[in-house]
């Protein structure tokens, strides 16, 4: 693999004061895994330097996805009509049907889809720890893909019976020892993959919640991430206020969704510099509440994620655009409802772009390393073809608008993660398989399809409606809160 890459004659999206993004004609020299130089007319420092002609190309920071369940690839397609309650059993809980090998392929496929779409860093809420082999296989696949990640090792509920759906009362005996061992072994993949902690069991007594947070921090885990969706499924209580009262709310916490968060939550989050990850696709579909990415009081600590690539696209371009247009629509509707028209646009494409780049970097505590293009930062870069049918003319007029409003995965020609080219000429490069063999994407796809057939056969044996009813019962949901119309 090359140790030096020179990007020549590109238009580089550079962050400046107040997160303003400016297009600058420049070359970029990548040495090892870092950006070594940005400027005009840089010469190749060695004969073996890989030189990429970026004429008519747009060079962006890699996108940062702050909430994703990466392992779920084999479940794609089944959640198009699911609200959150419908999704829980055949989505989250169906992970119990995955073998460790299934998990490897699902994780690898999910990571490769992200890289294909220009995502170079992900905070992975990996609720797939169903055996001592599952998490190691998922980490191995993450490393193989080449992506940068904080792998959120999760206290996943263990299914002990499907009829009726029943979960173990406590984590298995191997869970904590494995967490401790993985914490000692990290980082993985030449430093690209760090260990985090994913936690949702806020129904536990205070002392048990405190114990888990303190253990994660004592082990040096990068982040702690939790779902937070106020409503009839999870409940109307504030997890933010709970953690604040426990003395646990801190800058290493990322809440996914934070839909319908009350104003006091925003005050506490901003004070603690704790962050939220809005995932517009799933939030709008699954009745989580309106995406909060552009909410005035939460925008300072907001970022974006994909959440479930089983029910929506796995790229951040889609999430940036959807978050922006949904927020604009919500703002405009207040005027339309009273027969008025706004004079000005409320939200900008630059804000959306920053939600997917530098603000994502701040959410994961790595703004000094990723999220923008600067000398000394990791070389996580995305190169767009500005002469594609989608981006032609738009990139000439406003490159940031071209990315946020017009670009798609097809327009991404090259992706570089940690100084390594992972996508070139519009195609993903080979990765290492389960046994270290070199695989093209078509080979990974074949493995995923074979795995899906086995998992689907197991799914068909389960009464998912019964499982949904059991979840409602065990989570103390009130039947009267679920209606067909208002």
Residue pairs with C-beta under 8 A, 6 or more apart in sequence:
1 420
2 48
2 49
2 50
2 421
3 31
3 32
3 419
4 29
4 30
4 31
4 32
4 44
4 45
4 46
4 48
4 49
4 50
5 29
5 30
5 49
5 50
5 51
5 52
5 379
5 416
5 419
5 421
6 27
6 28
6 29
6 30
6 42
6 44
6 49
6 50
6 51
6 52
7 27
7 28
7 29
7 30
7 52
7 54
7 59
7 381
7 383
8 27
8 42
8 51
8 52
8 53
8 54
8 55
9 25
9 27
9 53
9 54
9 55
10 25
10 26
10 27
10 28
10 54
10 55
10 57
10 58
10 59
10 383
11 23
11 24
11 25
11 54
11 57
11 58
11 59
11 386
11 395
11 399
12 23
12 24
12 25
12 26
12 28
12 38
12 59
12 373
13 21
13 22
13 23
13 58
13 59
13 60
13 61
13 353
13 373
13 399
13 400
13 403
14 21
14 22
14 23
14 24
14 26
14 38
14 372
14 373
14 374
15 21
15 61
15 354
15 357
15 358
15 371
15 372
15 373
15 374
16 22
19 350
19 354
19 358
19 359
20 350
21 350
21 353
21 354
21 400
23 58
23 399
23 400
25 40
26 38
26 39
26 40
27 37
27 38
27 39
27 40
27 41
27 42
28 35
28 37
28 38
28 42
28 59
28 373
28 381
29 35
29 36
29 37
29 38
29 42
29 45
30 36
30 379
30 381
30 416
30 419
31 45
31 419
32 419
33 190
33 378
33 379
33 418
33 419
33 420
34 376
34 377
34 378
34 379
34 419
35 373
35 374
35 375
35 376
35 377
35 378
35 379
36 375
37 375
38 373
38 374
38 375
44 51
50 421
52 383
52 414
54 383
56 385
56 386
56 387
57 383
57 384
57 385
57 386
57 413
58 383
58 384
58 386
58 391
58 395
58 399
58 402
58 403
59 373
59 381
59 382
59 383
59 384
60 118
60 357
60 373
60 381
60 382
60 383
60 384
60 403
61 357
61 358
61 370
61 371
61 372
61 373
61 380
61 381
61 382
62 118
62 119
62 120
62 121
62 148
62 357
62 370
62 380
62 381
62 382
62 415
62 416
62 417
63 117
63 118
63 119
63 120
63 121
63 315
63 316
63 317
63 356
63 357
63 360
63 382
64 119
64 120
64 121
64 122
64 303
64 316
64 356
64 357
64 360
64 361
64 363
64 364
64 370
64 371
65 114
65 119
65 121
65 122
65 123
65 304
65 305
65 306
65 316
65 319
65 360
66 122
66 123
66 254
66 256
66 275
66 277
66 303
66 304
66 305
66 360
66 363
66 364
67 123
67 125
67 225
67 254
67 256
67 257
67 277
67 279
67 305
67 306
67 307
68 110
68 114
68 122
68 123
68 124
68 125
68 305
68 306
68 307
68 309
68 314
69 92
69 124
69 125
69 126
69 127
69 307
69 308
69 309
69 310
70 106
70 107
70 110
70 111
70 114
70 122
70 124
70 126
70 138
70 142
70 309
71 95
71 98
71 103
71 106
71 107
71 110
71 126
71 128
71 138
72 91
72 95
72 106
72 110
72 308
72 309
72 310
73 105
73 106
73 107
73 109
73 110
73 113
73 309
73 310
73 448
74 98
74 102
74 105
74 106
74 109
74 448
74 451
74 452
74 455
75 90
75 91
75 94
75 310
75 455
76 309
76 310
77 310
78 90
78 91
78 310
79 86
79 87
79 90
79 91
79 308
79 310
79 311
80 311
82 90
82 91
82 285
82 286
82 311
83 285
83 286
83 287
84 229
84 233
84 286
84 287
84 288
85 233
85 468
85 471
85 472
85 477
85 482
86 468
87 286
87 308
87 311
88 468
88 471
89 165
89 462
89 464
89 467
89 468
89 471
90 459
90 464
91 308
91 310
91 311
92 127
93 157
93 159
93 165
93 467
93 471
94 455
94 459
95 103
95 127
95 128
95 130
95 156
96 130
96 158
96 159
97 455
97 458
97 459
98 106
98 128
98 130
98 134
98 455
100 131
100 133
100 134
100 136
100 137
101 137
101 434
101 451
102 451
102 454
102 455
103 128
103 134
103 137
103 138
103 141
104 137
104 138
104 140
104 141
104 434
105 141
105 434
105 444
105 447
105 448
105 451
106 448
106 451
107 128
107 137
107 138
107 141
107 142
107 145
108 141
108 144
108 145
108 431
108 433
108 444
109 444
109 445
109 448
110 309
110 314
111 122
111 141
111 142
111 145
111 146
111 147
111 149
112 145
112 428
112 431
112 441
112 444
113 309
113 314
113 315
114 122
114 147
114 306
114 314
114 315
115 145
115 146
115 147
115 415
115 417
115 422
115 423
115 428
116 315
116 409
116 412
116 415
116 423
116 428
117 313
117 314
117 315
117 316
117 317
117 409
117 412
118 315
118 316
118 317
118 382
118 409
118 412
118 415
119 147
119 306
119 314
119 315
119 316
120 147
120 148
120 370
120 380
120 381
120 382
120 415
120 416
120 417
121 147
121 148
121 149
121 360
121 361
121 364
121 366
121 370
121 380
122 147
122 148
122 149
122 150
123 149
123 150
123 152
123 196
123 223
123 225
123 254
123 277
123 305
123 363
123 364
124 142
124 149
124 150
124 151
124 152
124 196
125 152
125 154
125 198
125 225
125 227
125 256
126 135
126 138
126 151
126 152
126 153
126 154
126 198
127 154
127 156
127 198
127 200
128 134
128 135
128 138
128 154
128 156
129 135
129 153
129 154
129 155
129 156
129 175
129 178
130 156
130 158
130 159
132 174
132 178
135 151
135 153
135 178
135 182
136 182
138 151
139 151
139 182
139 188
139 193
142 149
142 151
142 188
142 189
142 193
143 188
143 189
143 192
143 193
144 431
144 432
144 433
145 422
145 431
146 189
146 192
146 417
146 418
146 420
146 422
146 431
147 192
147 417
147 422
148 192
148 193
148 370
148 378
148 380
148 417
148 418
149 192
149 193
149 194
150 193
150 194
150 195
150 196
150 222
150 223
150 364
151 188
151 193
151 194
151 195
151 196
152 196
152 197
152 198
152 223
152 225
153 179
153 182
153 195
153 196
153 197
153 198
153 221
154 197
154 198
154 199
155 171
155 175
155 198
155 199
155 200
155 201
155 212
157 167
157 168
158 167
158 168
158 171
158 172
159 165
159 166
159 167
159 168
160 166
160 167
160 168
162 461
162 462
162 463
162 467
163 462
163 463
163 466
164 466
164 470
165 466
165 467
165 470
165 471
165 474
166 470
167 474
176 215
179 197
179 215
179 219
180 219
182 195
183 195
183 219
183 220
183 221
186 193
186 194
186 195
186 220
187 193
187 194
187 195
188 194
190 418
191 418
192 417
192 418
194 221
194 222
195 219
195 221
195 222
196 216
196 221
196 222
196 223
196 224
196 225
197 212
197 216
197 221
197 223
197 224
197 225
198 224
198 225
198 226
199 212
199 213
199 216
199 224
199 225
199 226
200 226
200 227
201 208
201 209
201 212
202 209
202 226
202 239
202 242
206 246
209 242
209 246
209 248
210 246
210 247
210 248
213 224
213 246
213 248
216 224
217 224
217 252
222 252
222 364
222 365
223 252
223 253
223 254
223 364
223 365
224 252
224 253
224 254
225 253
225 254
225 255
225 256
225 277
226 239
226 253
226 254
226 255
226 256
227 234
227 255
227 256
227 257
228 234
228 239
228 240
228 255
228 256
228 257
228 258
228 259
228 261
228 276
229 257
229 259
229 260
229 288
229 289
230 236
230 237
230 238
230 259
230 260
230 261
230 289
231 259
231 260
231 287
231 288
231 289
232 477
232 478
232 481
232 482
233 475
233 477
234 475
238 261
238 262
238 264
238 265
239 255
240 249
240 255
240 258
240 261
240 265
240 268
240 269
240 274
241 264
241 265
241 268
243 249
243 253
244 268
244 272
249 268
249 269
249 272
249 274
250 272
250 273
250 274
251 272
251 273
251 274
251 275
251 365
252 274
252 365
253 272
253 274
253 275
254 274
254 275
254 276
254 277
254 303
254 363
254 364
255 269
255 274
255 275
255 276
255 277
256 276
256 277
256 279
256 305
256 307
257 276
257 277
257 278
257 279
257 283
257 288
257 289
257 292
258 265
258 269
258 276
258 278
258 292
258 298
259 283
259 288
259 289
259 290
259 291
259 292
260 289
260 290
261 269
261 276
261 292
261 298
263 297
266 295
266 297
266 298
267 297
268 274
269 275
269 276
269 298
269 301
270 297
270 300
270 301
273 301
274 301
275 301
275 302
275 303
275 362
275 363
276 292
276 298
276 301
276 302
276 303
276 363
277 302
277 303
277 304
277 305
277 363
278 291
278 292
278 293
278 302
278 303
278 304
278 305
278 323
278 355
279 291
279 304
279 305
279 306
279 307
279 308
279 319
280 291
280 293
280 304
280 319
280 322
280 323
280 326
281 306
281 307
281 308
281 311
281 312
281 313
281 318
281 319
281 322
282 288
282 307
282 308
282 311
282 312
283 289
283 290
283 291
283 307
284 290
284 291
284 322
284 326
285 311
285 312
286 311
290 326
290 330
291 322
291 323
291 326
291 327
292 298
292 302
293 299
293 302
293 303
293 304
293 323
293 327
293 355
294 302
294 323
294 324
294 327
294 346
294 347
294 351
295 302
299 351
301 363
302 355
302 359
302 363
303 355
303 356
303 359
303 360
303 362
303 363
304 316
304 319
304 320
304 323
304 355
304 356
304 360
305 319
306 312
306 313
306 314
306 315
306 316
306 319
312 318
315 408
315 409
316 356
317 356
317 403
317 404
317 407
317 408
317 409
319 356
320 352
320 353
320 355
320 356
320 404
321 352
321 404
321 405
323 352
323 355
324 347
324 349
324 351
324 352
324 404
327 346
327 347
328 345
328 346
328 347
331 342
331 346
331 347
332 342
332 346
335 341
335 342
349 398
349 400
349 401
349 404
349 405
350 400
352 404
353 400
353 403
353 404
357 371
357 372
358 367
358 371
358 372
359 371
360 371
361 367
361 369
361 370
361 371
361 372
362 371
368 377
369 377
369 378
370 377
370 378
370 380
371 377
373 381
378 418
378 419
379 416
379 417
379 418
379 419
380 416
380 417
380 418
381 414
381 415
381 416
382 412
382 414
382 415
382 416
383 412
383 413
383 414
383 415
383 416
384 391
384 395
384 402
384 403
384 407
384 411
384 412
384 413
385 391
385 411
385 412
385 413
386 392
386 395
386 396
386 399
386 402
388 410
388 411
390 406
390 407
390 408
390 410
390 411
391 402
391 406
391 407
391 411
394 401
394 402
394 405
394 406
395 402
410 426
412 423
412 426
413 423
413 424
413 425
413 426
414 421
414 423
414 424
414 425
415 421
415 422
415 423
416 422
421 429
422 428
422 429
423 429
427 441
428 441
430 438
430 439
430 440
431 438
431 439
431 444
432 438
432 439
433 439
433 443
433 444
433 447
471 477
472 479
